[in-house]
Amino acid sequence: LYNIDKMKKWIIVICVLITIGIVFFITKTEKDTETLGDNYYYLSPYEAIDVGFPEGAIIYKSSQKNLFSDIKIQGEVISINYDKDFIVAVQQKKSSAELVKDKMLYYFIIEKKLDNVIGPLSKQEYLKKREELGVPRELKLKEE
């Protein structure tokens, strides 16, 4: 009788741990829409496709999340970073020619306070513009 009660307790503990693990996994993977501050949002590629943007991830400004009336950058946004003043992003365009293996990367800077989108820029133009605008060095982009 003692072993059965002990076994029941272990089953309950294991069920609780599995439930906690599932909840943790779901909350970590549900970051399809990221708030970038000042009514700017990032929509992941998967979520963008689900809501009708087959070109890929987007950055938009809206008075509410999931209202896409003012899209700032559309299509294959592969990396973003932001702070209270700026959003920086890199977009990868797919070439229509399958033979071209080079990645076509375009860079953007959004000045939040002015609602100003600068780009698309080449990497050299982007780096120069970052300096001009005083974009903090901590705002780095991951380039794939």
C-alpha positions as CSV (number, residue, x, y, z in Angstrom):
1,L,0.0,0.0,0.0
2,Y,2.9,2.4,0.8
3,N,4.5,1.8,-2.7
4,I,1.2,2.6,-4.5
5,D,0.8,5.9,-2.7
6,K,4.4,6.8,-3.4
7,M,3.9,5.9,-7.1
8,K,0.8,8.0,-7.3
9,K,2.7,11.0,-5.9
10,W,5.5,10.5,-8.5
11,I,3.0,10.3,-11.3
12,I,1.4,13.6,-10.2
13,V,4.8,15.2,-9.9
14,I,5.8,14.0,-13.4
15,C,2.5,15.3,-14.9
16,V,2.9,18.7,-13.3
17,L,6.5,18.9,-14.6
18,I,5.4,17.9,-18.1
19,T,2.6,20.6,-18.0
20,I,5.0,23.3,-16.9
21,G,7.4,22.3,-19.7
22,I,4.6,22.5,-22.3
23,V,3.5,25.9,-21.0
24,F,7.1,27.2,-21.1
25,F,7.6,25.9,-24.6
26,I,4.4,27.5,-25.9
27,T,5.2,30.9,-24.3
28,K,8.7,30.8,-25.8
29,T,7.6,30.0,-29.3
30,E,4.7,32.4,-29.5
31,K,6.9,35.4,-30.2
32,D,5.6,35.8,-33.8
33,T,4.6,39.4,-33.2
34,E,7.2,41.5,-31.4
35,T,6.4,45.0,-30.1
36,L,9.2,47.4,-31.1
37,G,7.9,50.4,-29.1
38,D,6.1,53.6,-30.2
39,N,3.4,51.5,-32.0
40,Y,5.9,49.7,-34.2
41,Y,5.6,45.9,-34.6
42,Y,7.6,43.0,-36.2
43,L,5.6,40.2,-37.7
44,S,7.6,36.9,-38.2
45,P,7.7,35.2,-41.6
46,Y,5.3,32.4,-40.5
47,E,2.8,34.8,-39.0
48,A,3.0,37.1,-42.0
49,I,2.2,34.3,-44.4
50,D,-0.8,33.3,-42.1
51,V,-2.3,36.8,-42.4
52,G,-1.7,37.3,-46.1
53,F,1.8,38.6,-46.6
54,P,3.5,35.8,-48.6
55,E,6.7,37.8,-49.2
56,G,7.7,37.2,-45.6
57,A,8.3,39.1,-42.4
58,I,7.2,42.7,-42.1
59,I,7.7,45.8,-39.8
60,Y,4.6,47.9,-39.5
61,K,3.2,50.8,-37.4
62,S,-0.2,50.7,-36.0
63,S,-2.4,52.0,-33.2
64,Q,-3.0,48.4,-32.4
65,K,-1.3,45.1,-32.9
66,N,-2.3,43.1,-36.0
67,L,-3.7,46.1,-37.9
68,F,-1.6,46.4,-41.0
69,S,-2.5,49.8,-42.4
70,D,1.0,51.3,-42.4
71,I,3.6,48.7,-43.4
72,K,7.1,50.2,-43.2
73,I,9.3,47.3,-44.5
74,Q,7.7,44.4,-46.3
75,G,9.2,41.1,-47.4
76,E,12.0,38.9,-46.0
77,V,13.1,41.0,-43.0
78,I,15.7,38.6,-41.7
79,S,17.1,40.6,-38.7
80,I,15.9,43.5,-36.6
81,N,17.1,45.4,-33.5
82,Y,15.7,48.4,-31.8
83,D,15.8,50.8,-28.9
84,K,13.7,53.8,-27.8
85,D,14.7,55.9,-30.8
86,F,15.6,53.6,-33.7
87,I,14.7,50.4,-35.4
88,V,17.4,48.8,-37.7
89,A,16.6,46.0,-40.0
90,V,18.1,44.0,-42.8
91,Q,16.1,42.5,-45.6
92,Q,17.1,39.7,-47.9
93,K,15.7,39.8,-51.4
94,K,15.5,36.6,-53.4
95,S,16.8,36.8,-56.9
96,S,14.5,35.9,-59.7
97,A,17.5,34.2,-61.4
98,E,18.1,30.8,-59.7
99,L,21.7,30.9,-60.9
100,V,22.6,33.9,-58.9
101,K,23.8,32.6,-55.5
102,D,24.7,36.0,-54.0
103,K,22.4,37.3,-51.2
104,M,20.9,40.7,-52.0
105,L,20.8,42.4,-48.6
106,Y,19.1,45.8,-48.0
107,Y,19.4,47.8,-44.8
108,F,16.9,50.1,-43.2
109,I,16.9,52.6,-40.3
110,I,13.6,53.8,-38.9
111,E,13.7,57.0,-36.8
112,K,10.7,56.3,-34.5
113,K,10.1,59.9,-33.3
114,L,10.0,61.3,-36.9
115,D,8.3,58.2,-38.4
116,N,11.0,58.2,-41.0
117,V,12.1,55.1,-42.9
118,I,15.6,55.4,-44.4
119,G,16.3,52.7,-47.0
120,P,16.8,50.4,-48.7
121,L,20.5,51.0,-48.3
122,S,23.6,49.1,-49.2
123,K,25.8,48.0,-46.3
124,Q,28.2,50.9,-46.9
125,E,25.4,53.5,-47.1
126,Y,23.8,52.0,-44.0
127,L,27.0,52.2,-41.9
128,K,27.5,55.8,-43.0
129,K,23.9,56.7,-42.2
130,R,24.1,55.1,-38.8
131,E,27.0,57.4,-37.9
132,E,25.2,60.5,-39.2
133,L,22.1,59.7,-37.2
134,G,23.9,58.6,-34.0
135,V,22.5,55.1,-34.0
136,P,24.0,53.4,-30.9
137,R,26.7,50.7,-31.7
138,E,24.8,48.2,-29.5
139,L,22.0,48.0,-32.1
140,K,23.6,45.2,-34.2
141,L,22.0,43.1,-36.9
142,K,22.6,39.4,-37.5
143,E,23.2,38.9,-41.2
144,E,22.5,35.4,-42.5
